[in-house]
Amino acid sequence: MNDYCAAIDFGTNTARLLIAMRSASGIVPVRVEREVVRLGGGFTDHCGLSAEAQERGLACLHRFSGIISDYGVCQVQASATSAVRDAVNGRAFVDKVFADTGINLVVIDGNTEARLTLRGVLSGLDTEHDKLVVLDVGGGSTEFTVSSHGYPVFIKSMPIGVVRLTEGFRTHIDMIERVSSVIDQLEKDLSSAGIVVSGDSELVGTAGTATTIAAIKLEMVDYDYRKVNNYTVSRGDIAEIFQRLSQLLPQERLSIKGVEKGREDLIIAGLVIITSVMDRFGFNRLKVSDFGLLEGLALSGRE
């Protein structure tokens, strides 16, 4: 019997699979797969997940199931986040996934998602920080977590994500207004909790927008998580990327090294979220983490 474990982060935009080997210090990645599924594409409050999105999701999870089987993995931690937890047909989709693939998707709430993400991020950082702010920009929601000495002291799951913003607002100006109003509430919640966030804290960005920013700066043709993880970009660098991409049509953005197929229309919304948070709290740089919820799930399976 091998000592492999597997984790699946089935997000609103991207699905990720990790096959890892357990070690005394944590986990060692053996294989990582990711696919832009856009599960939240065509989402409506009345109908929930669209039929087309469910088909894409099932096809992806069939592929992941085959890989898991190839490695002989018995223990799988699989989570579904914003799109599934908000969908009226989310439970039915989870049941169909289990019936068709044998994968048991566990729908987690925003707080659990943030705690697992923090654990995953911390496992991959090259430096320890007394105070850390983790910004997890997802497809349907964005989690804002403040940690002190490795423990979460404040968590806020905000109803803004790249798919939700892109499909709900026509221009990035409209997106900025929506994000600004959500951050207004975030500031009030931080104040009520007695938490002070300033540019002196280390800001770590995880998930697709942050890793795409790093990939663009690195002019990366073939994505390499080892080069992306712990890569730091300045607010000025991000401003240049924002300016450059906002002048291009979505299809034209694919000519930019580092822009992955499936993110070409969503990247602007992600940049709006990240720059809005940085400007509101005075962050001058962003450390990028390729580690996050996926690794947090894998680590939780060791307990």
N, C-alpha and C positions, 0 to 999 in steps of 0.2 A: 504493500500500500504506500503510495507516494504522499508527500506532505504539501501538495499544492492546495491553494484555496482560490476562490474566484469571487469577484464582485462586479455588479452591474449597476451603473448609474444611468437610469433611464429618464433623461431630462425632457424638458419641453421642446428643446431644439436638437440636442445631441445625445446620442446613446454611447456609452463607453463601457468597455469590458476590460477587466484586469485579471490576468492569471498570475499568481504570485507564489513564491516559496516562503514558507515560514522560517524565521530565524530567531535567535535569542534576542536580537535587538529590534525586531519588528517583522517587516516583510521585504522580500526582494522581488521586484517585478521580473516576470519571465516573458510575458506577452501582453501588449496593450492594443486594443482595437477601438476605433471610434468611427461613428457614422452620423452624419447629419440627417436625422429622420424627420425633423420638424413636426413632432407630434402635436404641437399646439397650432399648427397651420389650419386655418378654417374653423377654429374653435368658436362656438357660440354658447351663450348662457343657456339657451333653450335646448340645444341638441348636444352640447358638449363636444367630444372628440369627433371629428369628421370621419366618414367611412374611409376616405383616401388616406388620412393620417394613420388610422388604425391598421390599414393594410401595410403601409410602410413600416410601422412599428413591429408588426408581427413578422414580416419578412426579415427584419434586422435581428429580432430575438431568435428566430429559427437558426440564423447563421451563428449567433452567439452560442446557442445551445449545442450546435455541432462542434464548435471549438472546445467548449467545456468538456464535452464527451471525449474528444480526441485526447485531452490531457488527463482523463480519468479522474476529474475533480468530483468529489462527493459533497463538499461544503460550498454553498453559493449564497452570498448576501446580495440581494437585489432590491433596489429601491426605485419607486416612482415618485415624482415630485409634483410641481405646481399644476401642470396640465391635467394629470390624472386625478389629483385630489380635488380640483375645482370642477371637474366634469360630472354632469348628471349621469353619464353612462360610464364613469370611471370604474365602478365596481364590476360592471359587466365586462369591460375590457380586461381587467385583471383576471377575471375568471376564465376568459377565452385564452389569454396568454398561457395560463397554467394548463388548461386542457390541451392546447395545441403544441406547447413547447416543453412543459414540465417545469418552467421557471416560475417560482413563486414571488411575484412582485409585491413588495410591502410598501404601501403608500405612507409616506412620512410627512409630518407637519413641518412648518418652517423652522420652529425651534430645534427640532431633532436634526433637520438638515443642516442648520448652522453649527450645531455642536459636533456633528460628524465631520463636517467640512473643516472646522478648526483643527480637529484632531489630525486629519489628513494633511492639512497645510503645515502644521507644526512638525510632522514627521519628515518633511522634505526641506525645511529651511536650513540654510547654512550658518545662520547666526541666531542665538537666543536673544529675545527682546523682552524686557520687563513689561512693556505695554505695546499691544499690537491691535491694529484694526484690520479685520479681514472683510473684504468686499467681494461677494460672490454674485456676479451678474449672470443670472440665468435667463431662460427663455420666457418664463411666466412671472417670476418673482426675483427680487434681489435681496440677499441676506447681508445685513450689516452687523458685524460682531466685534465687540471690544473684549480683549482678553488681558488679564493681568497675571504675569508669571505662569502662563500656560492654561489658565482657567477662565472660562467665559464669565464676564461680569455684566454684560449687556448684550441682548440679542433683539434685533428687529427684522422681521420679514416684511419687506415692502412690496406692494402690488404693482411693481413695475419690472418688466423684463423685455428683452429685445424683440421677441415675437409679438408680445402684447402691444408694445409701443409701435412697432413697424406696421402692424395691421390695423391699429386703432387711430393713428394720427398721420396726416398727409405730409407734413413738413417737419424738419428737425426743430424749427422754431416752436411748433405746437408741442413737440416732444419735450423741449426744454421747459416750457411752462408747466406741463404735467409733472415732470420730475421735480421741478422746483417746489411745487406745492406739497409733494410727498416728503421732500427733505425738510420742509418747514415743520411738518409733524414729527419727523425724526428728531429734529433739534429740541422740540418741546418734550418728547419722551426722554431724551438724554438728560435734559435739565431736571425733569421730575425724578429721575433715578439718581441724580447727583453725580452724573458721569461727565467729565470734561474731556472733550476730544479736540486736539490741536495738531498742527503740523509737526510738533515734536515727536508724536507717536509714529511708529512705522506702519505705513499703509501697504497691505498685501492684497493684490488682486488675483482672483482665481476664476477659472472657467474660460469659455471661448473668446470673449472680447479681450481679456487681459493677455491670453496667450497669443492671440492674433496680433496685438500691438507689438509684442516681443518679436514674433515671426517676421513682421514687416520691417522692423528695425534691423533685424539680422539678415534680411533679404533671403529668407529661407524657402527654398524650393521644395525640399522634402522635410517635413516636420520632424524635429528631434527634441523630445521632451527634456533631454539632459542639458541641452543648450538653453532652452527656454526657462527651465526652473531656476529661480533666484536671479534672473536677469532683471536689471533695474533700468527704468526709463524715466526721464525727467518730464515735468509738466509741459515744458517747451517742445520736447520730442512728440508728445501726444497731440499738442496743438498743431504741429506741422502735419502729422498723419491725418488729423481731422480735416484740416484745410484741403489737403490733397485729395482725400477720398470724397469729400462732399461736393467737389467740382466734377466728379465723374458719374456716369450712369452706372447702375449696379453691374451690368455685364462688363463694363469697361474696368471695373475694380478688380476683376479676375486677372487682369494683366499685371497687377502689382504683386510682386513676390511676397508670399506670406499670407495672402488672402485665399482662404479655402473655399472651394465650391460649396454653396449652401449658406455662406455667411455674407455674400456680397451685398445683399439688401439689408441685412440685420446689423452690420458693423456700425452704422451711423447711430442707431439707437443705443448700442452699447457704449460708444464713445460719449454720447450725451450723458449717460448715467455716470460714467467714471469721471469725466471732467467736471460735472456738476458737484459731485461729492468732494473732489479734490479742491475745487475753488471755495466751496462753502466752509470747509474746515482748515484750509490753508496748507494742504499737502503739496509739496514741491516735487515729489517723486513717487513712483509706484514700483514696488517689488513684485515681480510676476511669479506666481506659483502654478506649476503644472499639477501639483498635488492638490487634492481637495476631497470632495465627498466620496469619490471612488476609493481612495486609499483609506479614508476614515471607515468606510464600510468593511473593507478587508481587515482592518485592524480590530474592528468590533467583533468579527467572527472568531478571533483568537481567544475570546474570553469565555 
